[in-house]
Amino acid sequence: MTSRKKVVPTAVFSPAELEQFRQRLLAERQRIEDSLKSSRDNLANRGQRENIEETGSEDFIHSVDLSVMATSSESLRLIDEALENIRLGTYGICRDCGKRIGIERLEFRPYARYCITCKSAREANGTSHLHG
């Protein structure tokens, strides 16, 4: 019995298109890094305040900031993965079905890992991951 290997298409996009996506990913990476730095600075500054009356709201803001930072960190991981896929020539290929991810989807979320059909199926099954 022979096993079937998923065929992964190459050269999904032209070199010029790949460069445009690479530049968008790098710009998004920089924006997120700047936002994370700002959030870290805000958390550090809040930690220096000692007003007891603001403790409840400060705790809430702190937890929201931590959640945003976690989401941003995951986005950075996905961006790095997308940049590596550009380097490897596998950018824009769905991780589930192996088909090309639609250009509209990649223009909206350049670090998408799944085509819209597979992403929708994952959401319907409750197996959707952040951003994918």
Residue pairs with C-beta under 8 A, 6 or more apart in sequence:
6 98
7 98
8 90
8 93
8 98
9 93
9 98
9 99
9 100
10 89
10 90
11 89
12 91
12 92
12 93
12 100
13 21
13 91
13 92
18 86
18 91
21 82
21 86
21 91
21 92
21 106
21 110
22 83
22 86
24 110
25 79
25 82
25 83
25 86
25 110
25 111
26 83
28 75
28 79
28 110
28 111
29 76
29 79
29 80
29 83
32 72
32 75
32 76
32 79
33 76
35 72
36 69
36 72
36 73
36 76
39 65
39 68
39 69
39 72
40 69
42 65
43 62
43 65
43 66
46 58
46 61
46 62
49 58
71 130
74 130
74 131
75 111
75 130
75 131
78 111
78 113
78 130
78 131
78 132
79 110
79 111
81 111
81 113
82 91
82 110
82 111
85 91
85 92
85 93
92 100
92 101
92 106
93 99
93 100
93 101
94 100
94 101
94 113
94 114
94 115
94 118
95 113
95 114
95 118
95 132
96 114
96 115
96 118
96 121
96 122
97 115
97 117
97 118
99 115
100 115
101 112
101 114
101 115
101 116
102 115
102 116
105 112
105 115
105 116
106 112
109 131
111 131
112 119
112 131
112 132
113 131
113 132
114 122
114 132
119 128
119 132
122 128
122 129
122 132
